[in-house]
Structures are given as C-alpha cells and as structure tokens.
Amino acid sequence: MIEKYEHTVQGGQSLENLIRNAALSRQKSGVLPNEHDLEHARSSLPRTLSSDGVGYDKTIEHIIEDLVPAFNNSSLSSNYYGFVTGGVTPAALFADNVVSMFDQNVQVHLKEHSIATDIEYYALGLLVDLLRLDRQSWHNGTFTTGATASNILGLGCGREFALRTAAERKGVSVTSIGEYGLFEVMQAAGLSGVQVLSTLPHSSLAKAAAVLGIGRVNVKNVPREDDPLRFDTRQLETELARPGKASIVSVSCGEVNTGRFATNGIEDMQQLRRLCDMYGAWLHVDGAFGIQCRILDDSAEFASLKAGCEGIELADSIAGDGHKMLNVPYDCGFFLCRHGKEAANVFQNANAAYLAFGATQDIQSPLNIGIENSRRFRALPVYASLLSLGRTGYQDMLQRQIRLARRIAGWLFDHAEYTAFPETSSKDELLKHTYMVVLFCAKRNHLNRELSAKINATLRFFVSGTAWQGKPACRIAIATCMVDEERDFGLVTNVLDKISAETKT
Ligand SMILES: *Cc1c(COP(=O)(O)O)cnc(C)c1O
C-alpha cells in the first residue's frame, strides 16, 4: 500500500507534489470553474463500470486532468464567500492527510488498540476550552459530520428528555424513549406530540425533526413582532404550556442569513432556562458558526457579538460546526451535551457484546454517543489546528474576518447603489451588530434581480444568492483563515463598483 503511494510518481513527482501542483494551478483561475472545464469534466465521467478497470495511473491522470479543473476554489480562494464555507488551516490539512493515510476507525474505546479515541476526547476538551465552557459540565459529546448531524443529536436527546419528563408529569414512569419508541410512550402517557420552538431556525432543524419522527410542521417560530429573530416569551410560554405536548426550545445562535443572534445577554438565556425548567422542556443551542463569538476579546468593538452567545452554558445541548469557523476540512461538526446519559439512552449500540465498553473505561466509546458506528478520525484535524493556533490564533483570525465584514457593510451603507441589511438609519448600529456575514441588495430592481449572478460571473469573488423580505439579496460570509482586510476590501468594492457602473443607463 505504502509502496503503491510511492509509485504514484508522474514525471518524478511524489503524490504530495502532484496534488499540490494541481491545487496551485487550480488556484490561479477564478473562484468557480469555467463552463468549458465543467463541460469537459462532465463528459469525461464514465457511463458504466468497466470490468477490468483502467488502472491506477490512468485513474490518477483522469482525476487530476479532467476532474480537478472543474472543482470550485471554496477553500483554496480567500474570496469564496458562499454559504458559510471555512478554509483549512495548515495544521488541519496536514492532520487530514495523516487521517487518510492511517485510516483509523474511531468507534470503540479500547485502550490497547489505538490512541485515537483518547485524542478525540482530548480534542473535545480543547474545543470546550476554546469556547470558554466549563469542562466539568461540558466535556461530553462527540464529533459529527456537521451541524446538521449535531442538531439531530441535540433534538434526539431533547426528545428523549422532554417526552420522558412529560410522561412522568402525567404519572407514567418511562425508562427510555430510545428503548420503547415514541408511539408507545406517547400513547401510554396520553401525549399528542413533540414540538420544537425557535426563531428563524436553520433549515437543518426541520430535517432533524423529520428524521426523529417529530415532524417538520412541529418546528414552530415564536418571534417577537418587531424582530423575527427574538423570542416572544409570552407566546413561547403559551406554547410550552400546551397540554399533551413535549417541547424542545432551540436557540439560533447565529442566524444564517444575517449572522445575528436570537438572544442578547445572559438575562435572555436565564429567562429561557427558567421557562424550560418550569415546563420540562429541553434547551438546545444551534451555534453552528455563531458560537465562535465566544472566543472574542472583551473589547467594546465586539461586545454586541459576545452578548449574542452569552449564557449558552445554561443550555442542555449545543450544536457546532468544525468545517465552518474552525477551518478544518469537510466534514466535521461537534455536539456537546451536559447530560451524557441522554445521548446513551438514544444512541447506544445495544446488544453488541464485542463492542461493549467495560466499567473500567475512562472514555466513553463514540459509537454510543452519536449516529455512526464506524467513523472517520475527524477529530485529528481539530486537535492539530487547536494545538497549532491556540486561543489567540483563532481569536486573531475571527477578528480579521469581522473587521473585513464590517468594512464592507459600512461601504455598502454609504453607497448610492446598494443597501445593507437589516436596514437601519444608523451606520453605527449596523456595524456594531455585523458579525462575519454581510447581507445586501442593489437599489435598482433590475440590477438586483441578477446581482448575485453578475458578481459570480466575474469569478473574482463568490456570494450566495438569497432572499430578504421577499426580495433577492446577496450574502457575503467571510469564514476563511486566508482573509486579508486591505486586499479583500479592495477586491470586493472594486467588483461591486464596476457592476453598478456598467449597468447604469
Ligand atoms: C450551516 C448550518 C447548519 C448546518 O450545518 P452543516 O455543517 O451544513 O450540516 C446548521 N445550523 C446553522 C445555524 C448553520 O449555519
């Protein structure tokens, strides 16, 4: 196998050089592949499986020459601002290659077998430190494929807890929903359903609700009239008090369109905690990319962002992403839970004696905490990156991302042709609440309809097209470690100025 890797020399290149050179050459062209390269790559895809195979060298050649030119530069470019797509730190990239080479299966903690489960556990501890959470309560959880999977874990634990509590409050004692299933427990306790109460939840929450038998329609918005992202706590209490329902409250700690927060300071979280305790509800935080604000310094510059994730230690579970702000490669998310037992109630890999973890084990086997049994060693890039950058390395990266976003937002606010969202009459107000997301539109409708397409066609930077208050809008999400405030501000404003000037009649 290792000899095979050495074989992969094309014109005397090592495998590493071959990939590196392909990336360097790809990096020189635009953020998206061009039409020709896409077309060529599509036409090169085999229509059927060949019985003998084309062999190793031909396969490599095909990948490097036909396919790679049709990849986008989402991680290789500093100006890919679509979705929330982090870059990859050098240490994480190195570690990810080690993961592929050694191919450890991180599912059962066996002390004599490999150090991999220990490293995963330690990586989780470092992450808990980074996020300024208390290890005593929060050094519990697992690495997942992303925040979607983490939300499934959170709602799974929430469903377990909230249904059991609702049943108990009706005098029916239940050991575990994972054991008996939703239907039997709900019938025995006379309950009619589970609901997830949130404000502008990410779409993956509805997916989680569907997977878990809660149902997408039971993910409900309970917004304040003047701000769709803040909870209307009176309406929330009415929902929580609904007879026959078990409830999970989910906090959007970073709303994906605007990058703003559902709560503002410890009092908001304390109030949610009180309501959840009163009604036996589970409190979940979807902090996919917003939770990173926990690492900011205490300066006034970032105060309103820090307030957005203050008090999340009062939650029962937290979902986060690794492949966004942590800048580790796809796929990586994390799930933290204050109640280790709940995850085991749902996700235990029961009745597999050979996989059982003994009473003497100090580290819980990952297969009893999450969805998968066999798992990639995705904790190693997180471990490597945290080790390499430390707290201040990550802090510095995030602050550069925020400063660039604020500079662009301020420029758009002042511009005659563009509007920055959410609309406000005060530039200070806009900037103070700007995280690493900038949402905007063109003032002229006919330009606005094609704005995201026009920007992306320049191949100089990439934005996500979205909608805001019923109109098309563009979204810039700055999440890469390669961010450079001066250079990137110049590039973005230059492109936007050109587009607005060209379309003027
Ligand atoms: C991105 C995102 C998710 C989903 O994360 P994946 O990594 O794509 O699974 C969930 N919630 C929020 C707030 C997000 O931004």
The ligand as an SDF file (V2000), in Angstrom:
LIG
                    3D

 15 15  0  0  0  0  0  0  0  0999 V2000
  -24.5080   25.5540    8.4020 C   0  0  0  0  0  0  0  0  0  0  0  0
  -25.5120   25.4940    9.4720 C   0  0  0  0  0  0  0  0  0  0  0  0
  -26.1310   24.2890    9.8480 C   0  0  0  0  0  0  0  0  0  0  0  0
  -25.8960   23.0000    9.1010 C   0  0  0  0  0  0  0  0  0  0  0  0
  -24.5660   22.6530    9.1330 O   0  0  0  0  0  0  0  0  0  0  0  0
  -23.9070   21.5850    8.1470 P   0  0  0  0  0  0  0  0  0  0  0  0
  -22.4960   21.6690    8.5420 O   0  0  0  0  0  0  0  0  0  0  0  0
  -24.1720   22.0560    6.7490 O   0  0  0  0  0  0  0  0  0  0  0  0
  -24.5300   20.2790    8.4270 O   0  0  0  0  0  0  0  0  0  0  0  0
  -26.9930   24.3100   10.9130 C   0  0  0  0  0  0  0  0  0  0  0  0
  -27.2720   25.4490   11.5660 N   0  0  0  0  0  0  0  0  0  0  0  0
  -26.7160   26.6210   11.2270 C   0  0  0  0  0  0  0  0  0  0  0  0
  -27.0690   27.8550   12.0030 C   0  0  0  0  0  0  0  0  0  0  0  0
  -25.8180   26.6870   10.1670 C   0  0  0  0  0  0  0  0  0  0  0  0
  -25.2620   27.8570    9.8280 O   0  0  0  0  0  0  0  0  0  0  0  0
  1  2  1  0
  2  3  1  0
  2 14  2  0
  3  4  1  0
  3 10  2  0
  4  5  1  0
  5  6  1  0
  6  7  2  0
  6  8  1  0
  6  9  1  0
 10 11  1  0
 11 12  2  0
 12 13  1  0
 12 14  1  0
 14 15  1  0
M  END
$$$$
